[in-house]
Amino acid sequence: MNIQKMMKQAAKMQEQMAQAQAELAQKTVTATAGGGKVTVVANGAGDVISIKINKEVVDPEDVEMLEELVLIGVQKAIEEGKALASNEMGKLTAGMGLPPGLGF
């Protein structure tokens, strides 16, 4: 196999991956908790972009519930962002014949 050709292919793939990661940073997912009382938006890079909290769940006597709803919302948004990233990167590496575990 031609090493120069392999190096060019690797460089091209690296460029495509960088582009895909930049695009993922622009794509968002939205997750909710508490029946929509807490809404969290994250991007495909795993960053939380915003958190919206409905006034109904702001109870000074039950801060723990609000904390739990925010945590659940953030966890769901990050999970969905990772799934989006995995799906998009999987498209990029599909057909490359990578061994299991080396795909994205």
PyMOL commands that set and color helices and strands:
alter all, ss='L'
color gray80, all
select helices_A, chain A and resi 3-26+55-57+63-93
alter helices_A, ss='H'
color red, helices_A
select strands_A, chain A and resi 28-33+38-43+48-53
alter strands_A, ss='S'
color yellow, strands_A
deselect
rebuild
show_as cartoon
